[in-house]
């Protein structure tokens, strides 16, 4: 049954007014504060919803629902708690108000869940530095050419992803030749403190063949943020980069949001057919932020103080990167993992090693001897190398690694003077080839190595290492 024209116009006008009307306010009150966790009552909100916490005379802060028990919602703040008092008003944020005329469309859009986090996405982020809430940090004015979108992402069907088949030129000779990466791979960079991790990331950011670079600086020292951008990333790398910074003094919620935001920005460019390099420093700080949140709301610790939710969050974050659907763009991700006391069996390091497509280990002994980049070839591996390089390249890399390992096993004999040439032909060959191998593995931070030149040098070395 069709309505008369005047009724249809009246109904359309009512819809327009309803769209412009202010939303209903959902209010609760603050009933407790334990550590970092806020306890609110009077609200029934989904996990992930955003709220205002208001106290008279104090600037309001944003908090996110991270759990609930009965009628109590647990909130994690994104700002300073100083000045909060019992009974503070908790107000749920509402989705964006639809624009006038929006409901005249044939199919109205589906609104987001109440108060879910939306942050800026778009080409206007290129060359900019933003925090975990999408606010500019570089004093270059407001963001332009961006659109607010949800940072949450649906899991990608594993059967819809393209396999990794194309090599990626990182500009770092040791990685190109002996630890070849593929476009869409996810690899971990394992290192202790002060071994050259940030310098290696900067080299890869400047020299890697990628359309867009997304850098997530999560939980690092505030001093390192500006130094990484100006000294290590440089103008060349920054021009095609988006930097999301959540320093160590940021609340744990913002550190987690920073990692998710960086992943969402990378997904935005990937879904538009571009090849993205995602550098996240570090995955360990992300796990530590989740540990702080989980312990604050009462989750019991499991391994070395890490609750079980930490090890469930890591795969969810890592699986967001990779190749897109049907060959449409890719995200090659490099996650740094801090090894406390250079312990490779740290629970976060052990979990990351299992869910990533390979790992690059930096050695303190090599760094102390002036060997840069300090990549420990014996402990490092790329699990997709055999899919992206030629059989000749793969065989030359195998021979080079074998010779390097043989030299390292006989190193003490050589230093003690107990080595006598001619007694072990394999060791003799390794000793003769070691200067060439060492030259292949070392590189200056301002030096870019071409893929073809590095592979040619490796293959020539492989021919010399053929068994006699």
DOSEFI-631098 format. One record per residue (C-alpha): residue in three letters; x, y, z. Coordinates in steps of 0.001 Angstrom, whole numbers, plus 500000, padded with zeros to 6 digits. Each point is the difference from the previous one (the first is absolute). Layout:
ALAXYZ...
END
This chain:
UNK500000500000500000UNK501500503292498869UNK499680503155502093UNK498645503282498603UNK502760502386498801UNK499433502467502875UNK500431497184502556UNK503190498822498313UNK501429503534500166UNK498988500275503653UNK501631496641500815UNK503171501028498201UNK500113503226502044UNK499565498051503251UNK502903497706499049UNK502170503009499265UNK499214501550503401UNK500625496709501788UNK503402499700498335UNK500950503490501188UNK498687499552503547UNK502587499562502780UNK500397496366501053UNK498755498698503317UNK502615500219502732UNK500968496789501707UNK501347500812503440UNK501641498025502775UNK502127500794503012UNK503513499175501146UNK499914497608502962UNK503564498816500336UNK503625500414498924UNK502513497195500431UNK503425500632498537UNK499226501181496469UNK496557498382499665UNK496838502071500489UNK496802498325501185UNK496767501569498751UNK496368499128500651UNK496840500977498202UNK501294499249496481UNK499600496933497858UNK502492500415497192UNK501879497563497760UNK503716499400500405UNK501848502620497956UNK497425502777500518UNK501371503484500719UNK498865502115502976UNK500511503429501540UNK500841500121503719UNK499123503427501373UNK500758501544503398UNK499053503637500757UNK503009502269499715UNK502163497365498277UNK500490499495496271UNK498049496915498835UNK501923496938498914UNK499190497299497464UNK499793496389501154UNK499259496728498246UNK497946497068501234UNK502375497047500397UNK497851497633502051UNK496969499613502231UNK498714497943502933UNK496295500111500806UNK498896503644499983UNK503569501296500257UNK501897501095496886UNK503791500172500077UNK501456502988498176UNK503584500720499060UNK500831503737499786UNK501827501655497121UNK501171502935502110UNK501193501150503420UNK497852498883502947UNK500982502919502229UNK496918501689501441UNK497473497190499440UNK497593499472502889UNK497436497446501091UNK496691500595498253UNK501519501601496893UNK497622499979497048UNK500665497385497311UNK498395500759496631UNK499987497710496986UNK501177501540496765UNK497522499634497143UNK500630499271496317UNK500282502861497542UNK496715501778499296UNK498828499216496421UNK500168502881497528UNK496761501641498794UNK498369498025497208UNK502001496873500780UNK496906497903500615UNK498565500964496621UNK502470497520498492UNK498490496735498683UNK501928497924502596UNK500838501764503287UNK503548499256501247UNK500470497841503086UNK501294502115502910UNK502897498836502118UNK499427498545503449UNK499555502578502714UNK503133502068500525UNK502450497723498191UNK503346501624499264UNK500364501775496652UNK503276501635498935UNK501208501907496904UNK500872497965496904UNK501099501230496602UNK502759501349497788UNK500226503105502190UNK501921497946502571UNK503035499638497713UNK502967501928501345UNK498262500617503336UNK500632498935503600UNK496892499247502062UNK499310498563503435UNK497866496981500855UNK496813502134499822UNK500805501341496527UNK501037503459501264UNK502938501664498161UNK503252500194501973UNK502196501694497367UNK498652503591500286UNK499074500020496295UNK496363500896500451UNK496861497863499915UNK499706496877497888UNK498439500407496569UNK498621497513497480UNK499100497489502721UNK496823498245501061UNK499158498566503427UNK499748496199499856UNK499935497188502523UNK503364498541501012UNK498444496566500500UNK500376497496497181UNK498294496731499124UNK502293496980499684UNK500947499192496413UNK499124496554498721UNK503304498144499663UNK498882498527496656UNK499436503486498566UNK503584501154500558UNK502502499807497182UNK503057497833500774UNK503373501680500344UNK501740499699496637UNK501868503274499340UNK503345500947501609UNK500351503297501843UNK503124502128499604UNK500765501447503445UNK503252501696498972UNK501853498047502733UNK502457497541498448UNK500034497427502825UNK496199499751499910UNK499663500016496202UNK502526497212499540UNK499764497643502982UNK496604500854501530UNK497995500975496920UNK496582501437500800UNK496824499751497939UNK497371502637499420UNK497269499426502587UNK502265498224502494UNK499888500611503765UNK503371499768501680UNK501341500733503461UNK503119501996500814UNK501302498609503301UNK502466502145501894UNK501077501190503404UNK500610503639500803UNK502707502005498238UNK500836497533497216UNK498929502089496992UNK496360499016499659UNK498741503526499258UNK502786500646497489UNK499138496803498107UNK496311500979499969UNK500933503403498626UNK502067498435497219UNK497098497784499011UNK497590502947500109UNK502198502040497655UNK501043497272497579UNK497130497476499804UNK497948499928496801UNK496540500996501287UNK497335502537499079UNK499206500967503599UNK501828499511503287UNK498089499918503284UNK502126500280503153UNK498525499178503395UNK502209501198502877UNK498330498247502918UNK501270500413503547UNK503408501368499035UNK501752502864501787UNK498651503411499045UNK503493501174499063UNK500293497225497436UNK496844501014498134UNK501384503261498616UNK503473498531499478UNK498577497087498009UNK497944502328497794UNK502671502648499359UNK503304498098500161UNK499169496420499055UNK496903500215497800UNK501164503230498343UNK498150502190497465UNK500153497307497314UNK498285497398502137UNK497607502387501724UNK498484501290496747UNK498263496666499361UNK499473499070503649UNK497329500222502657UNK501358499990503560UNK497751499030502918UNK501696500705503331UNK498874498815503449UNK503057500592502247UNK500792498173503229UNK498284502639502161UNK496663499507498207UNK497328497993501857UNK499896496298499127UNK496703500467498154UNK501617502504497627UNK502967497715499411UNK497660497221498935UNK497913502383497903UNK503162501302498328UNK500894496506498773UNK496450499376498783UNK499858503417498330UNK503282499414498144UNK498659496636498782UNK496712501609498919UNK501846502724498037UNK502065497317498252UNK496793498111499165UNK498473503178498580UNK502793500431497443UNK500222496256499279UNK496302499798499185UNK500571502709497386UNK502510497848498140UNK503220501406501457UNK502985498085501364UNK500582500989503622UNK502963499483502312UNK498884499927503642UNK502727500518502595UNK498839499535503579UNK502367500715502867UNK499219498115502088UNK497759496958500329UNK501295499456503535UNK498771503417501177UNK496580499164498549UNK499921496783502043UNK501118501890503114UNK497155502509499548UNK497498497157499757UNK501545498456503111UNK499475503244501943UNK496356500181498928UNK499264496325500664UNK501575500021503457UNK498182503233500900UNK496583498415499374UNK500881496855501935UNK501183497478497410UNK502412497518501622UNK503640499945498803UNK501262496902498218UNK503523500008498521UNK502478502506501494UNK497127502243501020UNK498339499986496557UNK496272499096500139UNK498593497638497344UNK498307502886498155UNK503433501378499017UNK500763496909497958UNK496537500131498414UNK500395503655498966UNK503339499520498217UNK498709497740497173UNK496978502286499527UNK502320502954499391UNK502525498165497831UNK497381498348497773UNK498752503409498848UNK503066500340497775UNK500820497934496924UNK498839499909496390UNK496618501445499091UNK497051498331498359UNK500556498722496465UNK503363501718499628UNK498655503434500938UNK502894501575501916UNK502159498592502777UNK501367500742503477UNK503521498823500701UNK500368500310503753UNK503122500116502154UNK499351499784503736UNK502817500631502444UNK500099497730503045UNK502055501035503027UNK501972497142501537UNK500387500806503687UNK503586499260500913UNK500483498644496443UNK497835497025501031UNK498541498470496849UNK497669497822502125UNK498081502955501409UNK496268499075499831UNK499113502864497635UNK503003499217497777UNK499124496304499969UNK496370500713499076UNK500988502491497302UNK502436497528498483UNK497172497488499634UNK497484502325498311UNK502340501900497649UNK501414498965496630UNK503596500122501166UNK502295501850502360UNK503123502135499742UNK502137499867503146UNK502470502768500815UNK503077498900501962UNK501577502093502749UNK503353498285499421UNK499995501104496346UNK498989503533500955UNK502774500182502602UNK502515498993497342UNK498866502765497618UNK498137497668497631UNK496947501899498668UNK497260499176499369UNK500547497505502835UNK497872497234498438UNK500702496541501381UNK499639497916496844UNK500130496695501876UNK496961500801502190UNK497977501832497343UNK497706498537497363UNK497466501053497386UNK497281497390499649UNK498943501126496526UNK503446500372498440UNK499657496778498002UNK496797501406498414UNK501441503298498758UNK503556499270498790UNK501537497828497292UNK501477496545500759UNK503489501353499261UNK499524502830502496UNK498664497598502623UNK502924497583499558UNK502584502808500172UNK498421501244503223UNK500103496491501476UNK503690499596499176UNK500817503440501401UNK498176499292503289UNK501688496612500313UNK503441501496499473UNK499292502813502483UNK498826497500502635UNK503059497811499436UNK502299502975500533UNK498196500997503218UNK500388496476501422UNK503753500077499337UNK500510503608501043UNK501371499189503450UNK502572497586498550UNK501152502674497580UNK500289502653502732UNK501936497636502273UNK502405499081497206UNK498968496336500094UNK498716500044496438UNK502317498428497449UNK499169500507496348UNK499480496841497972UNK498539497831502766UNK496353500946499302UNK499225500935496356UNK496527501351500912UNK501489502309502635UNK502762501036497612UNK497366501008497457UNK497992501857502662UNK503070501923501199UNK500842501028496445UNK496438501137499238UNK499292501752503313UNK501240503493498950UNK497661499901496978UNK497082498802502125UNK500654502708502588UNK500080502663497277UNK496687498683498661UNK498382500300503419UNK501244503486500931UNK498564503255498687UNK500051503689500926UNK496777501627501118UNK500138502509497114UNK500790497312497414UNK497277498407497883UNK500565496547498546UNK498249499106496750UNK498299496600499889UNK501650498876496741UNK503502501012501081UNK499678498243503354UNK498676496781498471UNK502796499996497415UNK502635500335502725UNK498361497168501949UNK499868497685496979UNK503666500665499206UNK500862499174503600UNK497830496882499806UNK501967498739496997UNK503242500361501971UNK498464498043502893UNK498937497018497930UNK501326496728501494UNK503252498968498376
END
